[in-house]
Amino acid sequence: MLNREELVNTAILTRLSYFHLNAMVGLYRTLGSATAIMEQRKDLGSIFPGLPKRVLADINDMASIRDRAEEELAWADDHGVKALCLNDDGYPDRMKEAPDAPLMLFYKGTANLNARHIINIVGTRHCTRYGEDLIRAFVRDLHAMVPDTIVVSGLAYGVDIHAHREALANGMDTVAVLAHGLDTLYPPTHRDDANRMVSQGGLITEYMTRTKPDKLNFVRRNRITAGLCDATILVESARKGGGLITTRIAKEYNRDVFAFPGPVGAPYSEGCNNLIRGCGAGLITSAEDFVKDMGWENEATLEKARSKGIERSLFPDLTEDEQKIVGLLKQANDLRQDMISVKTGINAGNLTALLFQLEMKGVVKAYAGGTYHLMA
């Protein structure tokens, strides 16, 4: 757990990063912590010659917002909110991979943000009966095949709220990414759903309390919706819309993107159809399509077997280096290839071939973002 000073310093930089996000994230990743940035703030101009003067000025004037940062953390403590820093073990690993990851996330909930399967379902705020039926069938069938999947969306009207409600109805954890602080809720008509989600999923935001749900905030939060997940699923969308922004960001993050096709000429299927036609999304018509395309089918079969008391056979014969990899993943699953190389001492060239062999043997599975998961 990070010390209080690091939390305060990260909260300060989070406040400043609203206008300087990429610069702040670059500094943070280079120096390793918010405290290191604060300790070296007088020398940042010489350490990073290209750093904008406005960024330097704001960092050196950080004393003016220190009280605000401490107040925010005190509020979080009082309301059961976790403040997750970018270098915190509890911070979502998938989001860490993004170049514009928030320095701090405020999270209230019970869902594991580093769970094995996390998806987001997005789309128009004007969801039709066709879209509602797609969501209902998709979530129901996904729960039957991969019940540990977490469903992420934005709590907005239309596709978002229907995705959350179907997840809740099927006993699945569901997380809402908000465009404001956790002291308020927009839209207020979804408060009952949000309250349920706190104990069956969660609410997450990069924004401090007293932040209004401005239009720009909704656009910025789309990168978190995409970054938390393995895949983005577009249900219905007009030619332009927030769901399409999320799919674009997901592609930039090297995540899988899928879309449901809709009737030709239907205004709220036009965005989906265009995305599929332009090869920006894989076409799916059911949860079964999605599970197969994600390579989760074997995992779903294995989970069903385990639930019936059927044990998986022991790993096939492995070489010494393969055993090293398996042993590492048993201790800390879902690691990137570069981390596996560092921890096992196997060079990158050999490791690529070894991981391929392990995939062929059904021992590991490659996930979006370059991580490898031990199938046991």
N, C-alpha and C positions, 0 to 999 in steps of 0.2 A: 504493500500500500504506500502511495506517495505521501511525503510529509506535507504539512500544512503550507509551508512557504512555497513549495512547488505548485500546489493547487492555486494559491493566491496569485502567483506570478503568471500561471497559465490563464487564469481568469482575466487578468489585466490584458494579456496579449490577445485573448479572444475578443475582448472589447475593442481593441485597436484593429484587429484583423478584419473587421467589417469592411474597411476600405483598402486594406493592404494584405489580403489573404495569402496570395502566392508568396509574397516577400516574407511574411511571418512564418509560413510553413517551411520555406527554404531555410531560414535562420534556425528554426527549431530543429529541423532534421540534421543540419550541419553541426550545431553546437550541442545537441543532445538533450536539452531541457530548457524550460522557460527561465529557470533560475540562472543558468549559464548565460542566457541572453541578457538578463538584468545585471548580472555581475560585470559583464563586459560591454555594457551599453555605451560607455564613453569612448570605446575603441572600435565600435562596429563600423564606423566610416572607413577606417584604415584596413580592417580585416576584410570587409566586403566593399571594395571601392565603387561598385555599381549600384549600391543600395540608394534608393531615392531619398533626397534630403527630408521630404515630408515624413517618411518612415522613421528616420533617425530622430527627427524632432518629436514625433509622437511618443516614441519609446523613452526618450529622455525626459518627457513630461509626464511619465507614468504615475508619479506621485499623486497627481490630481484625480486619478480614478482608482487608486488603491482602496479607498474606503468603499467605493461601489463594488469592487471585486469581493472584499471581505463580507460585505452585506449580503451579496448574492450567495456566497457559500454558506453563510449562517442560515439563510432562508432555505437552502437546499437541505441542510442538516435537519431543520425543524419539520420539513415536509416529506422526508423519506426519499429525497432525490439524490441520485448518485451523480457526482461530477467526474466524468471519465476523461483523463488527459490522453493525448495521442500516444505517449509512451507508457501508458498504464496497461497492465495485463488484462484488465477488464474491458478495454476499448475494443470495439469490433475489428477483428483482424482484416476482414474484407475491405473495410473502409480505410484502414491504414495504408492500403496499396494505392489509394487515389492521390494524385499530386496536389489536389486542392482539399484534402481532408480537413475537417474542422479541428482546431487545436484542442477544443473541449466540447464534449457532448453532455447534456443534462438528461438523465434517464430515470424514469420512475416505472418500475414494472418487475416482472418475475421471469420473463423469457430470457434464455441464454442467447446473447447477441452473437455468439460464436458457435451456434448450433450447426449440425452437419448439413441441414437443408433449409435454406431461406430463400424465398421468392418474393417478388412484389407483383401486385396486380393493379394496373392503372388504366385510366381511360377518361372518357368524357364525363362531365358533370350532368349531362342530359341522357343518362342511361335509359335505353328503351327496354321494353319487355323482352326482346330478343337478347339483349346484353345481360339482363337479370337472370334469364334462364341459363345462359352460358356460364355465368359465375356460379350459380347454384350447383349445376351438374359438375363443373370442373372441381370445385372445392370439395364437394361430397366424394367424388371418385378419387381425388388426390389423397384425401384422408384415408380412404380404404387401402390405397397402395403404399403410400409413404406417410404414415400418420404423424411422424415427428416434424413434418414441415412447418415452418413458421411463415405466416403470410404478412407481408408489409404493404402498407398503402399510406394515403395522406389524410384520411378522415374527412375528405371533402364530400360534397353531394355526389350522387351518381355512382359510378363504378367503385370509387374508393369505399364508401360506406357499405355498399352491398358486399364487397369482398370481406371487410371486417366482420360484418354480421354473419355471413355464412361460415367464416372460420370459427367464430364464437359458438354458433349453433352446432358445429361438428366437433367441438371440444379441442380445437387447434389454437395454439398461441398466435396472437396477431398483434403487430406493433404499428403504431401510427407515428409518422414523421410530421412534426408540426412546424408551422411557419411563424411561431411566436413563442413567448416564454410559457413555462408551465403554470403560471399563476392565473392564466385565463384559458379559454377554449373557443376556437372558431371552427365550424359554426356552433353556436351554443345549443342548438337543437340536438347535437350528437353527444351531449354530456353523459347521458346514461350509458351509451355505448363505450365512451372513454373510461368511465368509472369501472365498467366490467373488464376492460382491457388491462387495467392496472394489475389485476390479479390473474389475468389469462393473456399475458403478452406484455404490453407496455406502451408508454408514450415517450418519445425522444425528440430532442431539439438541440440546435446549436445556439439558440437565442436565450439571453437572460430574461428574467422577469421584467415586466413593464415594457416589453417590446410589442409593438402593434403588428397585426398581421397585414403588413403592406404587400403590395403586388410583387415587388422585387424579392421579398422573402420567400414567396411561394416558388418563384423560379429557382432561387438558390437552394431551397430544400430538396428540389428534385435530384440533385447530385447525391444526397444522402439516401434518398429512396433507392436510387440505383446502386450506390456503393455498398449498402448493407447486404446485398443479395447475390445469389448465384445467377439468377435469371430474372428478366423483366418480361411480363406478359401484358400485352395491350389487348384489351377486350373490345372496346368501341372508341372511335375517335373521329372527329371531323377532320377536314383537310389540315387544319392547324389546331394545336392544343397542347396542354401541359404534358399529357401522356407521351406525345411524340418527342418532347424535350427530354423526358426521362429515358426513352429508348435510345435517343442519340447519345446521351451521356453514358448509358450502359455499354453501348458499342465502343465508345472511347475508353472505357474502363476494361475492355476485353471480356465483357460478360455476355452471356447468351440472351438473345432477344427473340420473343415469339409473339405472334399476333393471330387472333381469330379472324377469318375472312367474314365478310358480310354481304348482303344482297347488293347487286350492282345498282348504283344510283341512290342507295340509302345514305343520307348525309352523314350519319354517325358511324358509317362503316368505311367512308371514303379514305380516311387516314390509314386505317388498317390495310385496306386493299392496296393502296399506293405503296405502303411500306413493304408489303410482301412482294409486289411486282418489282420493286427496286432492289430486291434481295437484302433489304435492311432488317428482315425478320423471318424466322422460320414459320411456316404455316402449320398451325395445329387446329384440330377440331375437337379434341378431348383431352382429358388428363392422361389417358393412356399414351397418346401421341407425345405429350410433353415428357412423361417419365421415360419413354424409350429414347427420345432425342437427347435427354440429359444423361443417359446411361445409368439411371437410377433403378432400372428394371431388376437387375440382379440383386441389388440391395433390398428392394422391396420383397423379392422372393425369399431372400435370406432371413429378413425380419419375420416374415410369416412362418418360416420353418422354425425359427427360434421360439416364436410364441406357442408353437405346438410341441415344444420340447425336443426338437430335432437338432442335434449338434452338427456344426460344420466340421467336415473332415479336417485333419491337420494340414498345414501348408505342404505343398509338394516339395520335393527335394530342392534345397536352395544352396547356392554357392556361398562361400564365406562372406564375400562382399554383399550379396543379397541379404544374408542374415543380419549383417550390420545395419542395413537400411531398415529392415523389418523391426529389429530391436529398437532402433531409434524411434520409429513411428509408433511402436507400442507405448513408449514413454511420453511422447508428445506428438499426437497425430496432426494431420493437415498442415504439413510444413512445405514451404517453397523449396524448389530445387537448389537454390543457392545456399539455403540454410542446411539442407541435407548434406551438401558437399562439405560445408564448414565443419559440421558436427561429426561426420564419418571419416573425413580426410580423403574421400574419393574425389579425384579430379573431375571437372565438369564433363569432359568428353566421355570418360568411362561411365560416369553416373547416368548420362542420358541413355546409353545403351542398356544399362542395368535396370533402370526404371521401365524402359520399354519391355524388357523380358518379364519383369514382375507384373506388368499390365497384362501381358499375354497369358501369364499363369493365373490371372484372376486374383492376385495378391494385393495389388494396389490399384487405385483409380485416380486418374488425373482430373482435377477440377479446374474451373475457370480461375484465372489469376495465377496459374502455374503452381498450384499447391497439389500435394499428393496425399491421398487418404488410404489408410490401411483397411482393407476389407475384412475385418475380423472383429 
